[in-house]
Amino acid sequence: MSEPASISTGIAKRYATAVYDLAKEANSVQAIETDITALQDAMAQSDDFNAMIHSPIYTRDQQAAAVQALAKKMNLSDVMSNTLALMAQKRRLFVLPQLVQTLREVIAADKGEMTADVTSAKTLTKAQTDKLAKTLTASMGNTVTINATVDESLIGGLVVKVGSKMIDTSIRSKLNSLQNVMKEVG
C-alpha cells in the first residue's frame, strides 16, 4: 500500500515547510537540524523503526505511542515531536525519509548552501573532499557541502550531482561510451 513517489514528496514538502516555518519562528532551526540527524541515524540503523513507519499493520495509536517514546528517548525538539505525533495520527509516517531530506534541503537553501552528492570508486580523503567542495563552491556561487558515497563499480573517477546538474567522470561511464561507439562502427 505504497503511495507514488510524487505524492509522498508533495506531502513531505508540506510538512517540511510547516516544520521549518515553526522552527524559524521559535528560533530553533539548529534544534531541528539536530533532530534531522538523529532521525536519519535511526532510519539508517534500525530495521524496527523503518518497519514501524512503513508498515500498515500498526494502528495509529501504536505508531503515535512509538513515536512519542522515541521522541522522548532521542530528545527531539517539541516542534519535531509534535510533527511526528501528527504524522502518526494522520497515517503519514511513511513520508518520514522524504521529510528529513526535504527539510535538510529547505534549511540549506535558506542558508545559501547546496549539497553535492558525490559517488566515488574509493573513499575520498579529507583533502580531496575539501578541494572538491572548494571547486564546486567557486563554480556554483553557493557554499557546497559534500555528501560522499562509495560505489566500487565505478572503477575510478567521480559522479557529482549538484541540484539538477550531473558530472560523470567515472571510468565505467567512459567504458560504456566507448562500447556504444564500437557498436556503431561495427
C-alpha positions in Angstrom: 0.0 0.0 0.0 2.7 2.5 -1.1 2.0 5.9 -2.4 3.6 7.0 -5.6 6.8 8.9 -5.1 5.4 12.3 -6.3 2.6 12.1 -3.7 5.0 11.2 -1.0 7.3 14.1 -2.0 4.4 16.5 -2.1 3.3 15.5 1.4 6.9 15.7 2.7 7.3 19.2 1.2 4.2 20.5 3.0 5.3 19.1 6.3 8.9 20.3 5.8 7.7 23.8 5.1 5.5 23.9 8.1 8.2 22.5 10.4 10.8 24.9 9.1 8.4 27.9 9.5 7.6 26.9 13.1 11.2 26.4 13.9 12.2 29.7 12.4 9.5 31.5 14.4 10.8 29.8 17.6 14.5 30.4 16.7 15.1 26.7 16.9 16.3 25.8 13.4 19.5 24.5 15.0 17.5 22.1 17.1 15.6 20.9 14.0 19.0 20.2 12.3 20.0 18.1 15.3 16.6 16.3 15.1 17.1 15.6 11.4 20.5 14.0 12.0 19.1 11.8 14.9 16.1 10.7 12.7 18.4 9.9 9.8 20.7 7.8 12.0 17.7 6.0 13.5 16.3 5.2 10.0 19.8 4.0 8.9 20.4 1.8 11.9 17.1 0.4 13.0 15.0 -2.1 10.9 12.3 -2.0 13.6 12.0 1.8 13.3 11.7 1.5 9.5 9.1 -1.3 9.8 7.1 0.9 12.2 7.0 3.9 9.9 6.3 2.0 6.7 4.1 -0.9 7.8 0.3 -0.6 7.6 -0.2 -3.3 10.2 0.5 -0.8 13.1 -2.5 1.2 14.2 -2.5 5.0 14.5 -2.3 4.7 18.3 0.6 2.2 18.2 2.5 4.5 15.8 1.7 7.5 17.9 2.9 5.8 21.2 6.0 4.5 19.5 6.9 7.9 18.0 6.2 9.6 21.4 8.5 7.2 23.2 11.2 7.6 20.5 11.0 11.4 20.5 11.4 11.4 24.3 14.3 9.0 24.2 16.0 10.9 21.3 15.5 14.3 23.0 13.8 15.6 19.9 12.6 19.3 19.9 8.9 20.0 20.7 8.3 21.1 17.1 9.6 17.8 15.7 7.9 15.6 18.4 4.6 17.3 17.7 5.1 16.9 13.9 5.8 13.2 14.3 2.8 12.7 16.5 0.6 14.5 13.9 2.1 12.4 11.1 1.3 9.2 13.1 -2.3 10.3 13.7 -2.7 11.1 10.0 -1.0 7.9 8.9 1.8 9.8 7.2 4.9 8.4 8.9 5.8 6.6 5.6 7.0 10.0 4.3 9.5 10.5 7.1 12.5 9.7 4.9 11.4 12.3 2.3 10.5 14.8 5.1 14.1 14.5 6.5 15.6 15.0 3.1 13.3 17.9 2.1 13.8 19.6 5.5 17.6 19.4 5.0 17.2 21.0 1.6 15.0 23.8 2.9 17.4 24.7 5.7 20.4 24.6 3.3 18.6 26.8 0.7 17.7 29.3 3.4 21.4 29.4 4.5 22.5 29.8 0.8 24.1 26.3 0.8 23.9 23.5 -1.7 24.6 19.8 -1.2 26.6 17.8 -3.8 26.1 14.1 -3.9 29.5 12.7 -4.8 29.9 9.0 -5.7 33.5 7.7 -6.0 35.1 4.3 -6.5 37.1 4.7 -3.3 36.6 6.7 -0.2 37.7 10.3 -0.7 40.3 11.7 1.7 39.6 14.8 3.7 42.0 16.8 1.5 40.2 15.6 -1.7 36.7 16.3 -0.2 37.8 19.9 0.8 39.3 20.6 -2.6 36.2 19.3 -4.4 34.0 21.4 -2.1 36.1 24.5 -2.7 36.0 23.9 -6.5 32.2 23.4 -6.5 31.6 26.4 -4.3 33.6 28.6 -6.7 31.7 27.1 -9.7 28.2 27.3 -8.2 28.5 30.6 -6.3 27.0 29.0 -3.2 28.6 27.2 -0.3 28.6 23.5 -1.3 28.7 20.6 1.2 29.7 17.2 0.1 27.6 14.1 0.7 30.0 11.3 -0.3 29.2 7.7 -1.1 31.3 4.9 -2.4 30.4 2.7 -5.4 33.3 0.3 -6.4 31.6 -0.5 -9.7 32.7 3.0 -11.0 36.2 1.6 -11.2 37.6 5.1 -10.9 36.6 8.8 -11.2 33.6 10.6 -9.8 29.9 11.1 -10.3 28.9 14.5 -8.9 25.3 15.7 -8.7 24.6 19.3 -7.6 21.0 20.4 -8.0 19.9 19.4 -11.5 23.5 19.2 -12.8 25.4 15.9 -13.0 29.0 15.4 -13.9 30.1 11.8 -14.6 33.8 11.3 -15.0 33.8 7.7 -13.9 35.7 5.1 -15.9 32.6 2.9 -16.0 30.7 5.6 -18.0 33.7 6.2 -20.3 33.9 2.4 -21.0 30.1 2.4 -21.7 30.5 5.3 -24.1 33.4 3.5 -25.8 31.4 0.4 -26.1 28.5 2.3 -27.7 30.9 3.9 -30.2 32.4 0.5 -31.0 28.9 -0.9 -31.7 28.1 1.9 -34.1 31.3 1.3 -36.0 30.7 -2.3 -36.1 
